[in-house]
Amino acid sequence: MNQTTDTSQGPDRDFIEHVVKMIVEDPDSVNVTRSVDEMGVLITLQVAKDDMGKIIGKSGQTAKSLRILLRVIGSKNNARVNLRIVEPEGEEVAA
């Protein structure tokens, strides 16, 4: 797969970074990266271990809501946008 990192500040990346920093207790530990490939845009989110529960939410509802909002932003730009939440240990969260 040919994957390239897009260093530009897209509206999708900026949105996630802003919203997540408002939710978490440790906004300085929020790391958001954006990559683009033939499948679309992938936003990767890392937060402090203590903030994972806030980002996932009860029954995964917060994470689900963030993904839905990203899809809306992507559809306005004719792009498929996905969100990957990475646990501090490096494992991906399937929420």
C-alpha positions, 0 to 999 in steps of 0.5 A, spaced: 500 500 500 502 506 498 501 511 504 503 518 504 503 522 510 499 529 509 502 534 513 497 540 511 492 542 517 486 539 513 479 541 516 478 533 519 484 533 523 483 540 526 476 538 528 478 532 531 484 535 535 480 541 537 474 537 540 479 532 543 483 537 547 476 540 550 474 533 552 481 530 555 484 532 562 491 532 559 490 536 552 498 536 551 498 529 550 493 529 544 497 527 538 493 527 531 496 525 525 493 525 518 495 520 512 492 519 505 492 513 501 488 510 495 482 508 501 481 515 503 484 519 509 486 516 516 486 520 522 490 517 528 489 519 535 493 518 541 491 520 548 494 519 555 492 513 558 488 516 563 483 520 558 482 513 554 475 512 557 473 519 556 475 519 548 471 512 548 465 514 552 460 509 555 459 503 550 463 507 545 458 512 544 463 518 544 468 515 539 462 513 534 460 520 534 467 523 533 467 518 527 460 520 524 462 527 524 468 526 521 464 522 515 460 528 515 466 533 514 469 528 509 463 528 505 463 535 504 470 534 501 468 528 497 473 524 501 472 518 505 475 519 513 476 514 518 478 515 525 483 510 528 484 511 536 491 508 539 491 506 546 498 508 549 501 501 549 500 501 542 494 497 541 488 499 537 482 500 540 476 497 536 470 502 538 
